[in-house]
Amino acid sequence: MKIAQVTPYFHPHVGGVESYVLALSKELMKKGHDVTVYTTLLPKTKENEKIGGINVKRIKTLFTLLKTPVTPSMKISDCDVLHAHSPPPFHSYFAARFCKKNKISFVLTYHCDPELPSFFGRIITGTYMRTFGGYTLKNADRIIVSTKTYAATSRAMWNYEPAVIPSAVDIKEFNPEVDGSDMRKKYNLDGNVVLFVGRLAEHKGLEYLIRSAKNVDAKYLIVGEGELRDKLGNLVKKLGLKDKIIFTGRVPRNGLPKYYAASDVFVLPSVARLEAFGLVIAEAMSSGKPVVVSDIPGVREVITDNVEGILVPPMDEKALSEKISILLSNPEMRKKMGESGRKKVEEKFSWDKVIGKIEEVY
């Protein structure tokens, strides 16, 4: 089957959707499918290239609206099915138009609701969902969401019956046997280590994670880059936490397993619905690590509270510090939760369990 994957951003751009599309494309190729990824032409990227054996074609941006590339010139080669990923939104809209015009099967993975803070942001997103977003959803032959709870709480999904297929992890790449000693040596980590992996963005709740460090006996590794880097760095200085918080910057995807291995506890303190699944949670669980994550729709479906990790109220630095400290002071609890997390990923979130479900949708 010839499959076109359409995503606003792709490797080397870093993010959960980008990682998911890369892994999905590789798994589909293993199953014998012909896969091409269509994405935005960004600075220092090529219009046509191969990444990990995947054909990648980049489309020039006409202009940028609300930090989102707008690419109406969606020229896609012959394919049997087009699988778009949203948000950011406009790529999927133009993909929907292309599929309708050319009578191509259109599958949409609705990763999360688009959100913009402030009163005017809500007006903009509401207008989008009544126009471009509504058109995209109505013209999808099938819609995929990652969790039941997110679909149930997303107004955009109320008129549809999406297929619930979780995100997946390469359980061979992310596994408890990976040696993290190199990372501990690199960053001089001789005690407890708390890990965050992700984009340094507002919805990740990193301000609350950093504030929690005041009362936790550990060093915090913050892996990733993003628009809040300077703001977060200033907060660390203001709180006098320069000796406890380490910003690593961007880490290549193939280097991430060692960071998980070097940690004792993984934390994802997200505060908004832009976090619908949290692929990094599954990566940490696959690596045998206990997790502390925000109790928000979607994310709360990935773990069972007090089994693979602990759920905490969003935007609550006190709860974060308390739950992290409980895990750090109890090695047996960490071990048990880590083992439970690994087992859950093997049973529910491995590509072997997920890829066939996606093929059925196609």
N, C-alpha and C positions, 0 to 999 in steps of 0.2 A: 504494500500500500504506500502511495506517495502522500506524505504528511507535511503540511506547512505549519510551523509554530510561529505565532506572531506575538511579540512581546516588546513593550516600549524600550526596555533596556536589557542588555545582555553582557556577558563576560567581555571585557574585564571590569565593567561596572559591577559593583558589589551590592547584593541584596538578597532577600529570601526568595523572591520570585525568580530572579536571575539564576540562583543556584538550583531552584526547582526545575526550571526549563532546561538547563544544561543537563541535569541528571536524567530527566524524563526523556530527552532526545537521545541520550546514550543508551538508555534501556530499550527504547523503541528500535534503535538500530541493531541492538543485540538480537531482537526478535525478527530481524530481517526486513524491517521497513526502511524506506528511503525518506530521510528527514532533512528539511531545510528550515533554518531559523531566519525569520525576517524581523529586523529591529532597526533602531535609530542609528544613523551615521553620526557618531560623536567625534570630537577632536582626538587625533592620534589613533584613529581606528580606520580600517580599510573597508571599501565598499563590498568587496568580495574576499572571503578567506575561509579557511577551515580551522575549526577549533575542536580538538579532540576527535577528529574525523567527521565532524558535523559541518555541513555547508552552511555558511552564514552570509546573508545578504543584508546590507545596511542601506536604509532609505534616507534620503536627504530631508531635513526638516524645513517646512515652509516658514514656520515661526513657532515661538514658544508662548503658551498661554498658561498662566498660573504654574510656572515651572514645569509644564508638561509639553513635550514635543508634539506638534501637529503635523502629520504627514499624509496629506490627501492623495499623494501619488503612489498608492498602494499597488505596485505592479508585481504580481505573484505568478510564478511559473505554474504549469499544469500540476494539479494535485487532486487527490481523492477526497481529502478532508482538510479543512483549515481549523486549527486549534488556537484560539486567541486567549490572552491572559490579561485580566483587568483587576484593579487599576494599576498605574495611571490609565486614563480612559480612552483617549482619542484613537489610539491604534486599533482597539477592538471595534470602535464605531466604523472606521473606514474598512476594516476587514469584513464587517457584517454587510456593508454596502457592496463590497467586491463579490462576496459569496452570493448575495441575492441576484446581482446582475449576471453572474456567470454560472448560476445554478450548482454551486459547490456546497457540500455538507459543511455546516458551521457549528463548531463546538466552542463553548466559552467556559473557561474556568474563572469563576467570580471569587477572587482571592479575598477580597474584603470590600466594605463600603468605602466610597470616597469621602473623606472628611476634611473640612477646613475649619479652623477655630474662628470664633467670633460670630456675631449675629449675621454680618454680611456673608461670611463663609457658608453659613447654613442656607442662605438664600441662593448662593451660587450653586452649591451642590444639589439643592432641591430642584433648581431650574435645569441643571444638567440631567438629573434622573428623569425629569419629565420630557426631555428632548433626546439628546444624543444617547444617554444611558438607556432610556426606555426603548428606543429603536433597536439598540444592540441586543437587549434581552429578548424582545419580541421576535427578533429574527434568528435567534439561536435555535438550532435543531435540538441540541442538548446543552444543559448547563450543569457544571460540576462545582460543588462546594466541598470544603475540607472537613467540616463538622456539622452535625445536626443542630447543635445549640446555636451556632452562628447563623445558620439559615433561618432558624425559627425566630431569631431576634432581629433579622434584617428585613426592613420593610420592603426592600427591593425584591426579595424572594417570595413574598407572601402570595403572589399570583402565579407562581411557578412550582414545579415539582423537580427540583434539582437532584442529580445523582450525588450521593455523599461518598466521596472517595478521599481518604486522608492523604496528606503529603507523605513522602517516603524518604527513607535514609538508606545509604549504602552501609549495611551492617558489617561488611568486611573492612571498609575504610575506617569507620568509627566503631571501635571495639575496645573492651577493657584491657586487652593485652598490649596496647600501644604504650611505649615508654615516653614519659614526659620529663625525664630527668634533664634533658638538654635545655628545655624551657626554664626549668627551675634554676639551673645554673646561669643561663643567660640573663635572667632578671633578678638574680640573687634572692631566690625564694626559699628560705629555710624553715618556714612555718606554715600556718594555714593560708590557703589561697582560695579566694572567691573570684569566680570568672563571669564576665559578661561578653557575649559575642553578638555583634549587630551594628547597624548604622547608628551614628550619633545624631539621633533625631528626636524631636519633641515628644512624639508618641511613645518612645521607649522608656520614659520615666527615669532617665539616668540621674537627674537631680536628686531624686529620693534615694537612689542606690548610693550615691556619693555621700549624702548626709548620714546614711545608716552606718557608714564606716567609722564614725566617731566612737561608736560603742561596741565595735567588733574587733576581736583580737585576730586580725588577718590582714594580708595585703590583697588589694583588689586589682585584678588584671582586666582592663577594659579594651577589648579587641575590636577594632573597626575605625572607620573615619566618617565624617559627616559635617553638616553645617553648624553643629553645636560645639565643635571641638574647642574653640577659643573660649566660649562662654563657660563650658564645663571646667576647662583649665583654670579660669579665673576663680570659679567656685572652690576648687581644690585649694588654691592659694589662700583664699579668704578664710577657709575653715582650718587651715594649718594641717592639711592632710597630704602634703607632697611626699612624705615618706611612706604613705600607705596606698596611694592610688597610682597605678602605672598605666599610661596610655600607650598601647603598642603601635597604633596606626593600623593601616591595612595589612592583613595577612593573607597570602595566597590560599585558595581553598584547600589545596593539598597539604598545607601546613597546619590546618586547624586541628586535626586529631591530636597532635602533640600538646596543644594548649588545653584541650579538654582533659587529657591524661595528666597534665601538671596540676590540675585544680582539685579541690576537695568538695566544693559546692558550686553549682551553676545557678545563676540568678537571672531571671527575665522580668523586670519590674514595669512592664508596659502599662500605659494608662488609657489607651484609646482603642476603638474598634478597628483601627488599621492593622492590629495584630489579631488575625483570625485563627491562626493555628500555632505559629511559632516553631518553624522547622528546627531552629537551634535547640529547642527543648528536646525534641526527639533525638538530635545528634548527641546531646549530653547524656540522655538516658541510654542510648546505644553504646556510649562510652563507659557506661557503668557508674555514672555520677548522679547523686541525689540533686533535685532541683527545687528552687524556691521561685514561684511564679505568681503573677497577679491573677486574682480571681475575676476574670472577665470572660464574656462569651467566647466560645471557640477554644481558647487556651485551656479553660477548665475541663474541657473534654479530653485533652491529651493526657492528663494525669488524674489519678484518684488521690484525693487529699489524704496525707499520712500513709500512703502506700509507696508510690514512686518519688514522692516529694511533698512539699507543703504549699498550699494556696494561701496568699495573703491579700488583704484589701489593697486595691490600687491607691497610689499616692499616700502611702503610710510608712514613713521611714522608721518609725518605732517598731512596727510589726516586722519589717524587713530585718532590722538588727536583732530582734528577739529570736526570730525563726532561724536566721543564719547562725546565730550563736548556739542555739540548741543543737543544730546539726554538727557544728564544729566541735562541740564538747562531748559528742556521743559517736565515736567511731563505729560502734556496732550498728547503730541506727543508719548511719551513712552507708555502710556495707549492705545492709538488708534492703534499703531503698534503691541503691544502685543495682543490685541483682534483680529486683522486681522491675525496675525500669528497662533493663536490658531484655528481660523476658517479654515485656509488653511490646517493645519495638520489634523483636523477632516475630511475634505473633500477629501484630497489627500494622506496623509501619515500615516493614522492609519492602524493597522493590519487588521481591518475589511474590508478596501478598497483594501488591497494589497494581502492578503493570497490566495484569490480565483484565482487571476491572475497567481500566482506561481503554484497552483495546475493544472491550464489549461496547463501550459508549460510541467508539468510532464506527 
